[in-house]
Amino acid sequence: MDQQSTSSSAFDGMDRSRSGYDVTTDHLKLLRFLDERVDRNQDVISPWEQASLQGARILIAGCGSVGGSAVESLTRIGVGGLSLADPEPFDVSNLNRQACAISEVGTNKAVALSDRVLAINPLCDVKVFQSGITEQNLDSAIAGVSLIFDGIDVGAAPVEKYLLHTRACTYGIPVMAGMDFGGKAVLYIFDYRKPGCKPFYGRTTEAAHREHRFADCLTWLGNSHFPADFLPIISDRLVSKKPWPQVAYCVQAMGAIATRCAVEILAGQAVRHVVVVDAHLATMTAPKRAWSRALVLPRLIKALRVSKSSGAQRLAIQEDVRRYSLAEEMVEAIRSAPSPHNCQPWEIETFGDACLRIGLSLDRLIPVVDSSNNGVITSLGCAVEAAAWVADVRITAPEVLAARCELLIEASGVCKDHIWKARSLLARRVTNRFRYSKAELPQSAVDICLNAKSDLDVEIQFSSGIHTELHDIANEGAMRLFHRDDYVSELLEHIRFSHSEETMNRSGMTPRGLGLSWPSAAFLQLLRGQGSLRKLALAGGLSRLMAANAVENIPYSGAFALISIPKETISARIDAGRILMRTWLHLTGAGYACQPIDFTISDDAVRAKTGALFGITCERIPAVVLRIGRPLVTVGRTTMRMSEHALVPAIVGAPHESV
């Protein structure tokens, strides 16, 4: 029977008498711990890569020499969750290269490694599958997983190995599969995010695995990566059936390259199909290595010159000036909330260390795009939910504040159970307007989103077979808007066409975030300042082109979600925003990209068609439509997530007294 343990109980199980650093008693100490434990990753691991790691769950299928090699390094580098699966206990022969101690001989490998993970980072969300990967638990093992490390021994469980790749291929989950050949660590990357992939890229068959045809199960290895010094060993072992030799330095090299590849994959980067490190070859002399040594001296001299510069010395003595407080933590979270055209229409006022007031800023509304303010009120709900993900909060709306669409958020502490993951998800949540894979959205992801709405009177429906119909509805709404010069003018005012514009105004959108080519961006920048030329271009067909471009990627989606409310009120819109943010963050954690499709709810006509398409009753009002799918193009943050002008100088004292 599988035992599943999570980080929520890790603190409770800590031996305080043996721990030299207890982060469980003070929320400010916990916040500092979250930053300091990965502080030395900076400048080697980018902020986007770090956020991707912290928000990801990796399945280690097989925790022996290959799979177990990366567990500790992934934990130390900052992965947010691990699912560990292995049916076997450690034995004495494992001590030469696997991550076990004598005291752990006889202990299930997945259980022992989970204890080690939580000893390093008690906030890591760990699940344990003591029976390994089986046909019965496969779905629960891959639930919420962003990446799989396949360390399953094909000789011991060939069917389960093939089924793991089959399911990963279905759901678009990348798989790393490792093999160690004496001193050579070889890692194969099967990037099933690409459309049209087959298990093992079609280089082996299910029949070979079900019939236990060992050689045919390994045809995906190819013939070019076997080291010469290991070939005689292969020949001997195939005859003698003795255990395959494995050594510590090769296992550790496997963990190193697997960890780096995981960083690249989780950040959305393309990785080579085969990555190798040959420790034996690395010790042999060669002209290329001699040339590399010759470069050491000039590079060292250059580094010394840079280190003596005044700028570098200033960086060396710069101190950490971040002020840790619950209010600051909530403000950082709110920076991640979405809003129409990224207009960031909030005004935030902090009171002391644990309370803030948030409302709409009349200076940053978008009256043409959102004349009823429904979109910006929904974004206010997103901002409130973002704060609730990092802190235990109480949200109130005193009558005098509710009339101005303002809320009070008071925090009693940080969300110790999941702040580690929440920080990452908030940092990674972006609007991805590019094409997605059409891979099926698993029911487990749908169930998580459906369960997240239980405390609010908001409904959410998922659908996956309406691509053409929804595209046509969105195109109808887009055509009506892009024929209006005032709409296009307001849209262009929110695009930051140059780096200097981004620096001067951190709100808005960028051409690269919108997927605009350089010529298109230059032409639109020209139109922004030329009203007459813009009207002429719109009348000449530009409106049709802009509308088509805005909705062209809707057919390239995996699924769609509709969030609906019972009535048109401020509180209902805020609730819709909260559910939107929850859904988006849950899907981000599962490795999915999202984009709200505003054109499907831009007026009463298309809103009615959208509601009918999703099958909701006429009593409910469509509030948000979301397109969902595995991203084929990864986008990062292109601007700061909130302008500094959204922050009102902090007020000391009771919030009610200042109203």
Secondary structure as GFF3:
##gff-version 3
##sequence-region A 1 659
A	DSSP	three_ten_helix	7	9	.	.	.	ID=ss1
A	DSSP	alpha_helix	27	36	.	.	.	ID=ss2
A	DSSP	three_ten_helix	39	41	.	.	.	ID=ss3
A	DSSP	alpha_helix	47	54	.	.	.	ID=ss4
A	DSSP	beta_strand	57	61	.	.	.	ID=ss5
A	DSSP	three_ten_helix	67	70	.	.	.	ID=ss6
A	DSSP	alpha_helix	71	77	.	.	.	ID=ss7
A	DSSP	beta_strand	81	85	.	.	.	ID=ss8
A	DSSP	three_ten_helix	92	96	.	.	.	ID=ss9
A	DSSP	three_ten_helix	102	104	.	.	.	ID=ss10
A	DSSP	alpha_helix	109	120	.	.	.	ID=ss11
A	DSSP	beta_strand	125	129	.	.	.	ID=ss12
A	DSSP	alpha_helix	138	142	.	.	.	ID=ss13
A	DSSP	beta_strand	147	150	.	.	.	ID=ss14
A	DSSP	alpha_helix	158	171	.	.	.	ID=ss15
A	DSSP	beta_strand	175	181	.	.	.	ID=ss16
A	DSSP	beta_strand	184	190	.	.	.	ID=ss17
A	DSSP	three_ten_helix	199	202	.	.	.	ID=ss18
A	DSSP	alpha_helix	206	210	.	.	.	ID=ss19
A	DSSP	alpha_helix	214	217	.	.	.	ID=ss20
A	DSSP	three_ten_helix	219	221	.	.	.	ID=ss21
A	DSSP	three_ten_helix	228	230	.	.	.	ID=ss22
A	DSSP	alpha_helix	231	240	.	.	.	ID=ss23
A	DSSP	alpha_helix	248	266	.	.	.	ID=ss24
A	DSSP	beta_strand	274	278	.	.	.	ID=ss25
A	DSSP	alpha_helix	279	282	.	.	.	ID=ss26
A	DSSP	alpha_helix	287	294	.	.	.	ID=ss27
A	DSSP	alpha_helix	296	307	.	.	.	ID=ss28
A	DSSP	alpha_helix	310	317	.	.	.	ID=ss29
A	DSSP	alpha_helix	326	334	.	.	.	ID=ss30
A	DSSP	three_ten_helix	340	342	.	.	.	ID=ss31
A	DSSP	beta_strand	346	351	.	.	.	ID=ss32
A	DSSP	beta_strand	355	360	.	.	.	ID=ss33
A	DSSP	three_ten_helix	362	364	.	.	.	ID=ss34
A	DSSP	alpha_helix	374	390	.	.	.	ID=ss35
A	DSSP	beta_strand	391	396	.	.	.	ID=ss36
A	DSSP	alpha_helix	399	402	.	.	.	ID=ss37
A	DSSP	beta_strand	406	414	.	.	.	ID=ss38
A	DSSP	alpha_helix	419	428	.	.	.	ID=ss39
A	DSSP	alpha_helix	443	451	.	.	.	ID=ss40
A	DSSP	beta_strand	459	463	.	.	.	ID=ss41
A	DSSP	alpha_helix	467	482	.	.	.	ID=ss42
A	DSSP	alpha_helix	485	493	.	.	.	ID=ss43
A	DSSP	alpha_helix	499	504	.	.	.	ID=ss44
A	DSSP	alpha_helix	511	514	.	.	.	ID=ss45
A	DSSP	alpha_helix	518	528	.	.	.	ID=ss46
A	DSSP	alpha_helix	531	537	.	.	.	ID=ss47
A	DSSP	pi_helix	538	542	.	.	.	ID=ss48
A	DSSP	alpha_helix	543	551	.	.	.	ID=ss49
A	DSSP	beta_strand	559	565	.	.	.	ID=ss50
A	DSSP	alpha_helix	570	589	.	.	.	ID=ss51
A	DSSP	beta_strand	593	596	.	.	.	ID=ss52
A	DSSP	three_ten_helix	598	601	.	.	.	ID=ss53
A	DSSP	alpha_helix	604	614	.	.	.	ID=ss54
A	DSSP	beta_strand	621	629	.	.	.	ID=ss55
A	DSSP	three_ten_helix	644	646	.	.	.	ID=ss56
A	DSSP	beta_strand	647	651	.	.	.	ID=ss57
A	DSSP	alpha_helix	655	658	.	.	.	ID=ss58
###
